[in-house]
Amino acid sequence: MGFDGLVVVSDPYLQRRFTQADLRALQAQYAALRDASPSGRLRMRDLPAAISSLRGATVSAKADAEKENSAPEPGPGPGLTDEEWASVLKAVARADERPHQDASFELFLRVYAEMQLRLKAAGAGAGGKKAAGSIARSSSSSAVAFLTAATTTLLHTISESEKASYVGHINAYLAEDPFLKSALPIDPATDHIFHITKDGVLLCKLINLAVPGTIDERAINTKRVLNLWEKNENHTLCLNSAKAIGCTVVNIGTQDLAEGRPHLVLGLISQIIKIQLLADVNLKSTPQLVELVEDSKEMEELMSLSPEKILLRWMNFQLKKGGFQRTVANFSSDIKDSEAYACLLNVLAPECSAKPSAMSVKDLLHRARLVLEHADRMGCKRYLTPKDIVDGLPNLNLAFVAHIFQKRNGLSKQMKQVSFVDGLSDDAQVSREERSFRLWINSLGISTYINNVFEDLRNGWVLLEVIDKIAPGSVNWKMANRPPIKLPFKKVENCNQVLKIGKELKFSLVNIAGNDIVQGNKKLILAFLWQLMRYNILQLLKNLRFHSNGKEITDNDILAWANKKVKDSGKHHSRMESFKDRSLSSGTFFLDLLSAVEPRVVNWSLVTKGEKDEEKQMNASYIISVARKLGCSIFLLPEDILEVNQKMMLTLTASIMYWYLKRPTSHSLDSENGSSCETSSTTTSDDSASESSFDDNAAR
């Protein structure tokens, strides 16, 4: 089937779980249903009858679809009563969605998916009704596979096993926290976890546990009784910091956290804990992983893998030592029988084995119990129960294997294949810039999640996705080659289109060719990504037309705005000459700027003079957290401020400017010329569920 355009939705779970073929088919059905309506509208209350007309409402292969020629079944929907349909709409509708309002394509997808889940569950319980049989015929599709998952933020359901596991993790790791210890331990049998997170403090602490130093805890509001404003600041700080460590939060807003919506809170907690557990599953933190490869080609492949894939590769490497015959390809069905676990633990910790051995037991629950007892003797946290292993819960199995890796990875401390890691260590600035661009790209909500900028961008596809996100309509998808791409010249074709668009956007692209990206030229890739990020920032500011009057925004405009805001606040001697002004390393100018745009956000009793290195470090850390607390989506590190990284100084200033200008009431850029005029904006200062980097909506 030829490629005829990419369907992008803002919810990453919808984007990842449905195939492009499914999304294109459903988008066509959605448009047809809307056009067929006498009013030309498709409202939420119309969805039950509309979806009922889709012949079983399944995404099937073309051949299956052609078999469905009989008339639709009467009634509100295939196998669902009026009450059940009402329950479906209630389950998926968000706070701002009303029955009489037009149904968006994403609402249509959510209703469609929830209906499929309920029909599948009903079919399993009733032995296969006619409608459920229609679902079963398409059970091999990615959509149905997704719908059978135990935990998903899409379907508003949670797994009690996952909740109990994550609560146990929180109780263990945050038990000694001075602020939280009075509230811990949390009872996993209750929903108290969703109440204790409503002030945002626990989530912020959990982020710092996953990636220490991400949040300056001086910026967290930690009074025993917080007002709504202070709670909102904590939630904003939490979400922007979660983005900054690699979480996908484009479908979560501060109001969701304030309300303690279980599926969203648990989904965020799951991501944060996963990042903590997988922190060492990479070549930089665990260079001994080089044992898993035989040559430079395999090393290149390993560097491009996600932590989950590396963990699987490590597991199979150890299983091979134990003579295990099968290859484990997932953390679900492949380990439900516990055989792989039994072999893995015997290889890593034979001294902790006991009788009867797990492999001598035929009952799967008993075998899983013996495996967990073996892990206990190794000092591993469980994260799951015997039933969770037998049920194949992927998130909990991943957590369990990651913790085993942390405790005992079984890799040699003597690295023999040193030659393969010669190019692994970058200089600090290159490493920081790679991190910033990677997190920025992942925050955009594109369908591909990247783990390594230099490896994951080489086929050109992700760059095309990024460009299409920040400059919609600029990519010719009919000319794009979709992964997996085996032929090198196909990758070059993608990268050539990337550079062609870059020239159209007036990027500086001297001495760079598509093959440079394919070859992973770090310097040129970073230079191109910087121009993409800068273009995005300037376009977002330009799109605030009531401030820019449609004019192109320049770096000098941003510089002049920042200096004027600080001067107007009464700080006449605080000024930056350029984005590479060495005085910025003290942090005082950015603190003055943050205070100028929101006087109450800076606690000056926590600010140092910024004269000594330690004082500068404290100020830099505080600046980043205060900016995120305000609502800025930024990806720099304190070192970028200390070293006055010109690129990151521009992005920091621009993000503060963007936050200020998009507030409900702020001043036009022309006010610098004496023609100040207040303008009302429809964009709130709070992060919305669809915001990514700066503001996803403004990018459209």
DAVEN-V210336 format. One record per backbone hydrogen bond with DSSP energy under -1.0 kcal/mol. CO is the residue of the C=O (numbers start at 1). NH is the residue of the N-H. Records with the same first field share a line. If there is no record, write none. Layout:
CO->NH + NH
//
This chain:
11->15
12->16
13->17
14->18
19->23
20->24
21->25
22->26
23->27
24->28
25->29
26->30
27->31
28->32
29->33
30->34
31->35
32->36
37->40
42->103
43->46
44->47
46->50
47->51
48->52
51->54
61->65
62->66
67->69
81->85
82->86
83->87
84->88
85->89
86->90
87->91
88->92
89->93
94->97
98->101
99->45
101->44
104->108
105->109
106->110
107->111
108->112
109->113
110->114
111->115
112->116
113->117
114->118
115->119
116->120
117->121
118->122
119->123
120->124
121->125
122->126
123->128
129->133
130->134
131->135
132->136
133->137
135->138
136->139
138->141
141->145
142->146
143->147
144->148
146->149
152->157
157->152
159->163
160->164
161->165
162->166
163->167
164->168
165->169
166->170
167->171
168->172
169->173
170->174
174->177
177->181
180->183
187->190
191->194
192->195 + 196
195->198
197->200
200->204
201->205
202->206
203->207
204->208
205->209
206->210
207->211
211->214
216->219
227->231
228->232
229->233
230->234
231->235
232->236
233->237
234->238
235->239
236->240
237->241
238->242
239->243
240->244
242->245 + 247
243->246
249->252
253->257
254->258
255->259
256->261
261->265
262->266
263->267
264->268
265->269
266->270
267->271
268->272
269->273
270->274
271->275
272->276
273->277
274->278
276->279
278->281
280->282
282->286
286->289
287->290
288->291
289->292
290->293
295->299
296->300
297->301
298->302
299->303
302->305
306->310
307->311
308->312
309->313
310->314
311->315
312->316
313->317
314->318
315->319
316->320
318->322
319->324
320->323
332->335
335->338
338->342
339->343
340->344
341->345
342->346
343->347
344->348
345->349
349->352
350->353
357->360
358->361
363->367
364->368
365->369
366->370
367->371
368->372
369->373
370->374
371->375
372->376
373->377
375->380
376->379
385->389
386->390
387->391
388->393
393->397
394->398
395->399
396->400
397->401
398->402
399->403
400->404
401->405
402->406
403->407
404->408
417->420
418->421
421->424
427->431
428->432
429->433
430->434
431->435
432->436
433->437
434->438
435->439
436->440
437->441
438->442
439->443
441->444
452->456
453->457
455->458
457->460
460->464
461->465
462->466
463->467
464->468
465->469
466->470
467->471
471->474
475->477
476->479
477->480
487->490 + 491
488->492
489->493
490->494
491->495
492->496
493->497
494->498
495->499
496->500
497->501
498->502
499->503
500->504
501->505
502->507
503->506
513->516
514->518
515->519
516->521
517->520
521->525
522->526
523->527
524->528
525->529
526->530
527->531
528->532
529->533
530->534
531->535
532->536
533->537
534->538
535->539
536->540
537->541
538->542
539->543
543->545
544->547 + 548
545->549
547->669
548->551
554->558
555->559
556->560
557->561
558->562
559->563
560->564
561->565
562->566
563->567
564->568
566->571
567->570
570->572
571->574
578->581
581->584
582->585
583->586
584->587
587->591
588->592
589->593
590->594
591->595
592->596
593->597
594->598
598->601
603->606
612->616
613->617
614->618
615->619
616->620
617->621
618->622
619->623
620->624
621->625
622->626
623->627
624->628
625->629
626->630
627->631 + 632
637->640
638->642
639->643
640->645
645->649
646->650
647->651
648->652
649->653
650->654
651->655
652->656
653->657
654->658
655->659
656->660
657->661
658->662
660->663
664->681
666->679
668->671
669->672
670->673 + 675
671->674
679->666
688->691
693->695
697->700
//
